[in-house]
């Protein structure tokens, strides 16, 4: 009986299969790694968008409060606090917010605001304010607004601003 010796081509049939499988495994691992990386990037972008939206909402409420003179009444002494409805530790809870979107967010307890009287009762305005200093005194306030939608994954942000109100001397 005569034995056939395998040719070089017949010896390599299995090797090509192993090399092809190794390339497929490498490509699969690279693809999985790329997908995970893109998901992490997507989560980071969503978090940044939520942070910016929360900051803009808190700033919008602060701007609305500062724009309304009824929000900074020159009554009481240092520490006198006016708040939005539902806040505790305030002298009054009727801080006016005329913007309907902001009022809805306050009513649903997603936004809060506090306006606190700071400094002495009345003092001369700073020299940087171009007014007749002898005709006015000033009262200062700290406006603190909070946007909180962490439960919905939309972030939390607090904004604090200082406000100086010029009061004509009587």
BAFI-3210 file (N, C-alpha, C; in Angstrom, 3 decimals, decimal comma, padded with zeros to 6 digits):
// residues 170
n [1|2|3|4|5|6|7|8|9|10|11|12|13|14|15|16|17|18|19|20|21|22|23|24|25|26|27|28|29|30|31|32|33|34|35|36|37|38|39|40|41|42|43|44|45|46|47|48|49|50|51|52|53|54|55|56|57|58|59|60|61|62|63|64|65|66|67|68|69|70|71|72|73|74|75|76|77|78|79|80|81|82|83|84|85|86|87|88|89|90|91|92|93|94|95|96|97|98|99|100|101|102|103|104|105|106|107|108|109|110|111|112|113|114|115|116|117|118|119|120|121|122|123|124|125|126|127|128|129|130|131|132|133|134|135|136|137|138|139|140|141|142|143|144|145|146|147|148|149|150|151|152|153|154|155|156|157|158|159|160|161|162|163|164|165|166|167|168|169|170]
n.u [000,808|000,478|001,436|000,143|001,754|001,104|000,522|001,868|-000,227|-002,436|-001,723|-002,051|-004,750|-006,231|-004,829|-005,399|-008,051|-007,840|-006,320|-008,098|-010,247|-009,007|-008,588|-011,277|-012,093|-010,460|-011,428|-014,059|-013,653|-012,522|-014,707|-016,638|-015,331|-015,253|-018,009|-018,665|-017,119|-018,320|-020,860|-020,237|-019,357|-021,773|-023,330|-021,870|-022,271|-025,056|-025,217|-023,833|-025,501|-027,807|-026,787|-026,236|-028,805|-030,111|-028,697|-029,341|-032,107|-032,266|-030,954|-032,711|-034,939|-033,781|-033,212|-035,824|-036,836|-035,155|-035,802|-038,308|-039,550|-041,174|-040,210|-038,073|-038,689|-038,250|-038,357|-038,461|-035,596|-032,076|-031,729|-034,378|-036,585|-037,966|-039,801|-040,516|-043,608|-044,037|-041,478|-039,502|-038,819|-039,050|-039,925|-042,038|-044,081|-044,710|-043,435|-043,352|-043,754|-043,986|-043,711|-045,217|-044,197|-042,090|-043,561|-045,153|-043,186|-042,327|-044,680|-044,870|-042,862|-040,219|-038,566|-037,189|-037,039|-035,321|-035,240|-033,176|-032,666|-029,745|-026,853|-026,644|-029,532|-030,144|-027,853|-025,330|-025,207|-022,791|-019,813|-019,379|-021,825|-023,447|-024,921|-026,672|-025,342|-026,195|-028,935|-029,964|-030,300|-029,302|-030,340|-029,449|-029,681|-029,759|-030,246|-031,305|-031,671|-032,995|-032,857|-034,162|-034,217|-033,338|-034,481|-035,679|-033,521|-032,488|-030,788|-029,384|-029,149|-027,900|-028,197|-026,783|-027,202|-026,325|-028,146|-028,600|-030,574|-031,644|-032,839|-034,920|-034,184|-036,224]
n.v [-001,153|002,145|005,187|008,436|011,454|014,429|017,497|020,843|022,654|021,276|021,045|023,609|024,290|024,241|026,144|028,611|028,952|029,206|031,604|033,396|033,288|034,414|037,035|037,817|037,701|039,727|041,979|041,984|042,486|045,052|046,457|046,207|047,612|050,182|050,752|050,853|053,032|055,084|055,084|055,959|058,529|059,577|059,532|061,382|063,699|063,996|064,456|066,877|068,519|068,464|069,710|072,297|073,103|073,088|075,102|077,304|077,445|078,029|080,489|081,945|082,168|083,690|086,049|086,840|087,430|089,499|091,421|092,255|094,733|094,351|092,095|092,674|094,092|096,929|096,397|095,429|094,143|093,303|090,033|089,579|087,659|086,766|084,323|081,789|079,987|077,319|077,157|076,994|078,715|081,450|084,948|085,759|084,127|084,771|085,441|087,200|085,833|086,326|085,093|082,548|079,931|079,643|079,983|077,689|075,709|076,319|075,814|073,060|072,251|072,181|074,288|076,789|079,859|082,403|085,537|087,448|089,927|091,741|093,103|096,402|098,298|100,716|102,254|104,382|104,535|102,738|104,347|103,838|103,789|105,960|108,421|110,986|111,021|112,022|112,071|109,521|106,353|102,945|099,536|096,181|092,918|089,338|087,089|083,868|081,142|077,942|075,122|071,961|068,908|066,341|063,890|063,262|063,019|065,385|067,180|069,467|072,742|075,672|079,138|082,175|085,598|089,011|091,939|095,386|097,920|101,107|103,632|106,382|109,114|110,248]
n.w [000,000|-000,791|000,654|000,825|000,732|002,445|000,795|000,771|000,635|001,625|004,310|005,351|005,542|008,027|009,499|008,338|009,033|011,854|012,053|010,814|012,634|014,870|013,983|013,736|016,437|017,514|016,112|017,061|019,831|019,650|018,561|020,612|022,642|021,479|021,374|024,111|024,870|023,364|024,550|027,143|026,516|025,586|027,936|029,435|027,922|028,212|030,981|031,174|029,656|031,276|033,567|032,619|031,804|034,290|035,620|033,993|034,407|037,177|037,136|035,520|037,199|039,257|037,824|037,157|039,670|040,548|038,661|039,409|041,379|043,617|044,779|046,361|048,905|050,926|053,831|057,286|059,131|059,145|057,964|057,443|055,595|052,508|050,800|048,287|047,952|050,232|051,314|054,302|057,423|056,887|056,805|055,289|052,822|050,139|047,766|044,814|041,569|038,293|035,822|033,992|033,450|035,285|037,627|037,546|037,827|040,408|041,833|041,461|043,045|042,079|041,910|044,030|045,892|047,716|049,264|051,027|053,447|053,854|055,556|057,112|058,265|056,730|054,559|053,177|049,577|047,554|046,325|043,658|042,462|040,455|041,640|043,405|046,350|048,784|048,569|048,568|050,207|050,812|050,507|050,970|049,474|049,423|046,928|046,512|044,508|043,673|041,632|041,367|040,142|040,478|040,982|038,570|036,986|035,984|037,163|039,689|040,847|042,389|042,628|043,632|044,158|044,629|045,515|045,262|046,482|045,797|047,884|048,154|050,260|052,916]
ca.u [000,000|001,262|000,939|000,255|002,309|000,318|001,200|001,910|-001,550|-003,306|-001,296|-002,405|-006,192|-006,643|-004,148|-006,134|-009,252|-007,444|-005,933|-009,326|-010,984|-008,289|-008,916|-012,675|-012,128|-009,849|-012,371|-015,193|-013,221|-012,384|-016,065|-017,247|-014,643|-015,726|-019,395|-018,650|-016,571|-019,328|-021,912|-019,735|-019,409|-023,180|-023,738|-021,213|-022,959|-026,363|-024,997|-023,461|-026,718|-028,660|-026,166|-026,429|-030,240|-030,427|-028,130|-030,128|-033,412|-032,060|-030,617|-033,937|-035,741|-033,097|-033,424|-037,226|-037,012|-034,441|-036,495|-039,567|-039,267|-041,937|-039,469|-037,081|-039,288|-037,357|-039,036|-037,753|-034,193|-031,164|-032,228|-035,765|-036,538|-039,174|-039,573|-041,611|-044,500|-043,514|-040,196|-039,610|-037,888|-039,159|-040,861|-043,230|-043,997|-045,496|-042,518|-044,061|-043,113|-045,014|-043,508|-046,041|-043,388|-041,399|-044,579|-045,531|-042,076|-042,360|-045,853|-044,598|-041,752|-038,965|-037,759|-037,434|-036,284|-035,279|-034,662|-032,840|-032,108|-028,405|-026,248|-027,349|-030,873|-029,897|-026,489|-025,121|-024,846|-021,352|-019,383|-019,424|-023,157|-023,405|-026,131|-026,425|-025,263|-026,939|-030,374|-030,370|-029,647|-029,432|-030,597|-028,885|-030,385|-029,153|-031,265|-030,841|-032,656|-032,594|-033,558|-033,870|-034,932|-032,456|-035,320|-035,958|-032,247|-032,260|-029,796|-029,691|-028,248|-028,280|-027,584|-026,902|-026,851|-026,520|-028,940|-028,567|-031,754|-031,506|-034,070|-034,841|-034,299|-037,469]
ca.v [000,000|003,352|006,313|009,747|012,494|015,652|018,630|022,052|023,280|020,516|021,288|024,954|024,518|024,521|027,347|029,778|029,061|029,732|033,012|034,161|033,385|035,368|038,376|038,093|037,982|041,051|042,988|042,010|043,194|046,475|046,995|046,311|048,714|051,437|050,980|051,284|054,385|056,024|055,181|056,824|059,892|059,980|059,834|062,629|064,793|064,166|065,084|068,283|069,208|068,618|070,712|073,623|073,418|073,401|076,419|078,315|077,570|078,755|081,871|082,584|082,540|084,803|087,236|087,252|088,020|090,784|092,365|092,676|095,503|093,832|090,978|093,191|095,190|097,481|096,293|094,552|094,412|092,290|088,677|089,479|086,764|086,482|083,074|081,241|079,134|076,015|077,271|077,155|079,662|082,737|085,905|085,708|083,126|085,223|086,061|087,230|085,353|086,562|084,214|081,356|078,707|079,592|079,783|076,275|074,943|076,555|075,106|071,624|072,077|071,951|075,490|077,582|081,114|083,142|086,879|087,774|091,264|091,650|094,385|097,268|098,674|101,609|102,774|105,140|103,688|102,767|105,468|103,424|104,106|107,374|109,103|111,978|110,170|112,593|111,934|108,119|105,339|101,679|098,287|095,077|091,644|088,159|086,290|082,500|080,323|076,540|074,238|070,610|067,839|065,172|062,689|062,993|062,968|066,652|067,975|070,397|073,893|076,801|080,396|083,242|086,920|090,146|093,021|096,642|098,724|102,506|104,105|107,827|109,568|110,973]
ca.w [000,000|-000,955|001,476|000,191|001,598|002,265|000,170|001,610|000,620|002,512|005,683|005,783|005,597|009,402|009,983|007,837|009,867|013,166|011,879|010,542|013,901|015,733|013,484|014,111|017,878|017,714|015,609|017,989|021,045|019,306|018,389|021,948|023,321|020,874|021,788|025,515|024,896|022,859|025,566|028,206|025,969|025,542|029,311|029,825|027,231|028,848|032,283|030,952|029,220|032,459|034,441|032,022|031,870|035,687|035,914|033,289|035,068|038,430|036,787|035,026|038,375|039,918|036,994|037,291|041,001|040,587|037,777|040,020|042,598|044,757|045,361|047,314|049,656|051,936|055,123|058,213|059,412|058,631|058,147|056,996|054,444|051,730|050,073|047,491|048,736|050,611|051,995|055,754|058,030|056,196|057,390|054,441|051,764|048,988|046,819|043,532|040,342|037,278|034,671|034,222|033,461|036,564|038,662|037,499|038,401|041,851|042,357|041,461|043,993|041,367|042,081|045,230|045,928|048,984|049,203|052,411|053,682|054,442|055,896|058,050|057,826|055,588|054,520|051,932|048,438|047,264|045,481|042,254|041,951|040,091|042,086|044,451|047,536|049,904|048,321|048,627|051,031|050,089|051,225|050,184|049,565|048,817|046,236|046,332|043,800|043,551|040,702|041,832|039,436|040,544|040,909|037,153|036,278|035,293|037,859|040,771|040,805|043,235|042,188|044,628|043,638|045,516|044,931|046,002|046,164|046,213|048,532|048,351|051,658|053,181]
c.u [000,875|000,633|001,133|000,832|001,516|001,156|001,133|000,537|-002,497|-002,950|-001,817|-003,904|-006,663|-006,039|-004,883|-007,388|-008,921|-007,074|-007,174|-010,148|-010,322|-008,575|-010,346|-012,813|-011,549|-010,796|-013,580|-014,830|-013,074|-013,759|-016,753|-016,628|-015,112|-017,150|-019,451|-018,134|-017,597|-020,485|-021,486|-019,763|-020,825|-023,676|-023,120|-021,902|-024,332|-026,222|-024,654|-024,676|-027,663|-028,104|-026,412|-027,897|-030,651|-029,902|-028,934|-031,493|-033,282|-031,744|-031,842|-034,825|-035,102|-033,309|-034,851|-037,472|-036,354|-035,166|-037,783|-039,277|-040,032|-041,218|-038,450|-037,673|-038,338|-038,139|-038,214|-036,315|-033,337|-031,706|-033,678|-035,771|-037,919|-038,867|-040,754|-042,424|-043,842|-042,177|-040,429|-038,587|-037,900|-040,117|-042,152|-042,998|-044,822|-044,621|-043,153|-043,191|-044,171|-044,881|-044,286|-045,247|-042,656|-042,385|-045,032|-044,443|-042,020|-043,511|-045,622|-043,365|-040,436|-038,026|-038,163|-036,589|-036,400|-034,648|-034,454|-032,209|-030,772|-027,918|-027,068|-028,677|-030,793|-028,469|-026,317|-024,787|-023,347|-021,017|-019,443|-020,782|-023,195|-024,748|-025,721|-026,485|-026,091|-028,454|-030,891|-029,655|-029,861|-029,733|-030,076|-029,626|-029,533|-030,296|-030,662|-031,955|-032,101|-033,484|-033,178|-034,774|-034,060|-033,272|-035,647|-034,673|-031,900|-031,363|-030,338|-028,668|-028,790|-027,487|-027,824|-026,402|-027,062|-027,272|-028,839|-029,731|-031,518|-032,862|-033,939|-034,998|-035,568|-037,203]
c.v [001,249|004,475|007,610|010,734|013,779|016,757|019,828|022,712|022,564|020,749|022,631|025,185|024,870|025,811|028,611|030,001|029,658|031,209|033,871|034,330|034,379|036,806|038,749|038,418|039,373|042,155|043,105|042,758|044,694|047,136|047,186|047,467|050,068|051,760|051,460|052,714|055,401|056,159|056,080|058,276|060,426|060,340|061,147|063,826|065,051|064,839|066,565|069,091|069,450|069,682|072,124|074,038|073,790|074,787|077,529|078,518|078,350|080,222|082,616|083,017|083,710|086,104|087,756|087,923|089,393|091,833|092,909|093,429|094,992|092,670|091,425|094,365|095,651|097,566|095,374|094,965|093,315|090,898|088,493|088,714|086,596|085,276|082,743|080,313|077,788|076,047|077,469|078,167|081,028|083,646|085,977|084,743|083,527|085,958|086,043|086,752|085,428|085,668|082,914|080,042|078,543|079,352|078,327|075,401|075,117|075,781|073,598|071,284|071,695|073,142|076,188|078,850|081,732|084,498|087,313|089,149|091,102|093,043|095,174|097,708|099,587|102,099|103,564|104,193|103,742|103,891|105,112|103,709|105,610|108,038|110,217|111,229|110,733|112,438|110,503|107,380|104,012|100,533|097,155|093,782|090,551|087,322|084,912|081,697|078,920|075,833|072,827|069,605|066,587|063,891|062,303|062,936|064,252|067,605|068,862|071,520|074,988|078,023|081,435|084,532|087,961|091,254|094,236|097,497|100,130|102,981|105,613|108,183|110,404|112,281]
c.w [000,000|-000,123|000,715|001,184|001,360|001,649|001,111|001,686|001,574|003,975|006,206|005,890|007,005|009,933|009,539|008,673|011,232|013,069|011,630|011,810|014,857|015,296|013,856|015,593|018,146|017,258|016,539|019,266|020,796|019,175|019,736|022,722|022,777|021,293|023,238|025,628|024,408|023,840|026,719|027,748|025,914|026,936|029,787|029,180|027,853|030,210|032,142|030,514|030,399|033,392|033,906|032,084|033,294|036,058|035,230|033,935|036,374|038,154|036,276|036,179|039,116|039,139|037,116|038,630|041,070|039,748|038,389|041,320|043,821|045,434|046,396|048,086|050,761|053,247|056,004|058,397|058,790|058,954|057,743|055,674|053,818|050,854|049,176|048,381|049,020|051,317|053,489|056,237|057,377|056,959|056,586|053,290|050,551|047,975|045,436|042,369|039,256|036,052|034,898|034,253|034,792|037,701|038,702|038,119|039,910|042,480|042,412|042,299|043,305|041,514|043,366|045,142|047,310|048,699|050,639|052,495|054,384|054,801|056,893|057,440|056,609|055,675|053,236|050,791|048,183|046,291|043,999|041,629|041,694|040,392|043,028|045,778|048,681|049,735|048,477|049,740|050,295|051,052|050,351|050,496|048,947|048,236|045,974|045,676|043,629|042,549|041,102|041,123|039,394|040,416|039,468|036,316|035,558|036,058|038,955|040,705|041,700|042,772|043,270|044,009|044,714|044,785|045,842|045,529|046,693|046,727|048,690|049,825|051,801|053,865]
res [x|x|x|x|x|x|x|x|x|x|x|x|x|x|x|x|x|x|x|x|x|x|x|x|x|x|x|x|x|x|x|x|x|x|x|x|x|x|x|x|x|x|x|x|x|x|x|x|x|x|x|x|x|x|x|x|x|x|x|x|x|x|x|x|x|x|x|x|x|x|x|x|x|x|x|x|x|x|x|x|x|x|x|x|x|x|x|x|x|x|x|x|x|x|x|x|x|x|x|x|x|x|x|x|x|x|x|x|x|x|x|x|x|x|x|x|x|x|x|x|x|x|x|x|x|x|x|x|x|x|x|x|x|x|x|x|x|x|x|x|x|x|x|x|x|x|x|x|x|x|x|x|x|x|x|x|x|x|x|x|x|x|x|x|x|x|x|x|x|x]
***
